[in-house]
Amino acid sequence: MKIFTVDLNTWKKKTEAAKRRIRVSASKHVQKRVLLVYKEALRVSPQWSGNYAYNWQIEFSHNPNPGYDRRFKADNWKTVYPPKKAGDPVAINAAYDFAKDLVEQIKWNHKVRLVNPATVAPMIEAGTIKLRPENLIPGGKGVIAHLNMKFNYLGR
């Protein structure tokens, strides 16, 4: 009689390796989606000094909110000349450079939020301040409404 043996430890190791690969690819997928939405938020954000656009932040599990940053805040907005417009690269590039390294820490099962602690953010989202034509999102919506409409997978 011939006895066949099966090394179950090898099978278990292969299964665990496959699970790790799936988790890594799922995490990469989530990271790509987060960056896509983040770039769009930066691109369409109205700007005067760049403060609002620069303050878009990605929050996720295991990452505390860094809070409001005054880097592009102009205490007297009338001194900003020429005023910036949506898509101005200075604030966008600064925000993106900071966020792209952070996004690599996001895992497939983290809860991720896009927040803007700038004091003007609620007014822009509510449409209570008048924006210059070069800062208007098509349809006159706020950035969050624009993102929800453009990326239907954001859902509520």
C-alpha positions in Angstrom: 0.0 0.0 0.0 1.3 3.4 -1.0 0.8 6.4 1.3 0.4 9.8 -0.1 1.3 12.8 2.0 0.3 16.4 1.6 2.2 19.2 3.2 -0.5 21.3 4.5 1.9 23.9 5.8 3.0 24.7 2.2 -0.6 25.1 1.2 -1.3 27.3 4.2 1.7 29.5 3.3 0.6 29.8 -0.3 -2.9 30.8 0.9 -1.5 33.5 3.3 0.7 34.9 0.5 -2.3 35.1 -1.8 -4.3 36.9 0.9 -1.4 39.4 1.3 -1.2 40.1 -2.4 -5.0 40.7 -2.6 -4.8 43.1 0.4 -1.9 45.0 -1.1 -3.6 45.3 -4.5 -6.9 46.4 -2.8 -4.9 49.0 -0.8 -3.2 50.3 -4.0 -6.7 50.6 -5.6 -8.0 52.6 -2.7 -4.9 54.8 -2.7 -5.3 55.6 -6.4 -9.0 56.5 -5.9 -8.2 58.7 -3.0 -5.5 60.6 -5.0 -7.9 60.9 -7.9 -10.6 62.6 -5.8 -8.0 64.7 -3.9 -6.5 66.0 -7.1 -9.9 66.9 -8.4 -10.7 68.8 -5.2 -7.5 70.7 -5.4 -8.0 71.5 -9.1 -11.5 72.9 -8.8 -11.1 74.7 -5.5 -11.7 78.4 -5.7 -8.6 80.4 -4.8 -7.8 83.9 -3.8 -4.7 83.5 -1.8 -4.5 79.7 -2.1 -5.6 79.1 1.5 -8.7 77.2 0.8 -7.2 74.9 -1.8 -4.1 74.2 0.3 -6.2 73.1 3.3 -7.8 70.1 1.7 -6.8 67.2 3.9 -7.1 63.5 3.8 -8.1 61.9 7.1 -8.1 58.2 7.6 -7.9 55.6 10.4 -4.6 55.9 12.3 -3.9 59.5 10.9 -4.8 62.4 13.1 -6.1 65.6 11.4 -3.2 68.0 11.2 -5.7 70.9 11.5 -5.8 74.3 9.8 -2.6 75.6 8.2 -2.1 79.3 7.6 0.6 78.9 5.0 -1.3 80.6 2.2 -3.6 82.7 4.5 -3.5 86.4 3.6 -4.5 88.5 6.6 -5.5 91.3 4.2 -6.9 89.7 1.1 -6.7 93.0 -0.8 -2.9 92.8 -0.8 -2.9 89.6 -2.8 -2.2 90.6 -6.4 -2.9 89.2 -8.7 -5.5 87.1 -7.0 -5.2 83.4 -7.7 -7.9 81.4 -9.4 -9.1 77.8 -9.4 -6.3 75.5 -10.6 -3.5 77.9 -9.7 -0.5 75.5 -9.2 1.3 77.0 -6.2 -1.1 76.0 -3.5 -2.2 72.8 -5.3 1.4 71.5 -5.7 2.2 72.3 -2.1 -0.8 70.4 -0.9 -0.3 67.5 -3.3 3.3 67.0 -2.4 2.4 66.8 1.3 -0.5 64.4 0.7 1.0 61.9 -1.8 3.3 60.4 0.8 0.5 60.3 3.3 -1.8 58.4 0.9 0.7 55.5 0.8 -0.2 54.8 4.4 -3.9 54.1 3.5 -4.9 50.5 3.7 -7.9 48.9 1.9 -10.0 48.8 5.1 -9.4 52.3 6.4 -12.2 54.8 6.6 -11.1 57.8 4.5 -12.5 61.4 4.6 -11.7 64.5 2.7 -11.9 67.6 4.9 -11.2 71.3 4.7 -10.7 73.1 8.0 -10.3 76.5 6.4 -12.6 79.1 7.9 -14.0 80.0 4.5 -14.8 76.3 3.6 -18.4 76.3 5.0 -19.2 79.5 3.2 -17.9 78.2 -0.1 -19.8 74.9 0.2 -23.0 76.7 1.1 -22.6 79.2 -1.7 -23.0 82.1 0.7 -20.0 84.0 -0.7 -19.7 85.4 -4.2 -17.0 83.8 -6.2 -15.3 85.4 -9.2 -16.3 83.8 -12.6 -12.8 82.2 -12.9 -13.5 80.3 -9.6 -16.9 78.9 -10.3 -17.4 75.2 -10.6 -19.7 74.4 -13.5 -23.2 74.6 -12.2 -22.1 76.9 -9.3 -21.8 74.0 -6.8 -19.4 73.6 -3.9 -16.4 71.4 -4.2 -18.0 68.5 -2.2 -21.1 68.6 -4.3 -19.0 68.6 -7.4 -17.0 65.6 -6.2 -20.1 63.7 -5.2 -21.6 64.3 -8.7 -18.4 63.5 -10.6 -17.4 60.4 -8.6 -20.6 58.5 -8.0 -18.8 55.9 -5.9 -18.4 58.4 -3.1 -22.0 58.0 -2.1 -23.3 59.0 1.3 
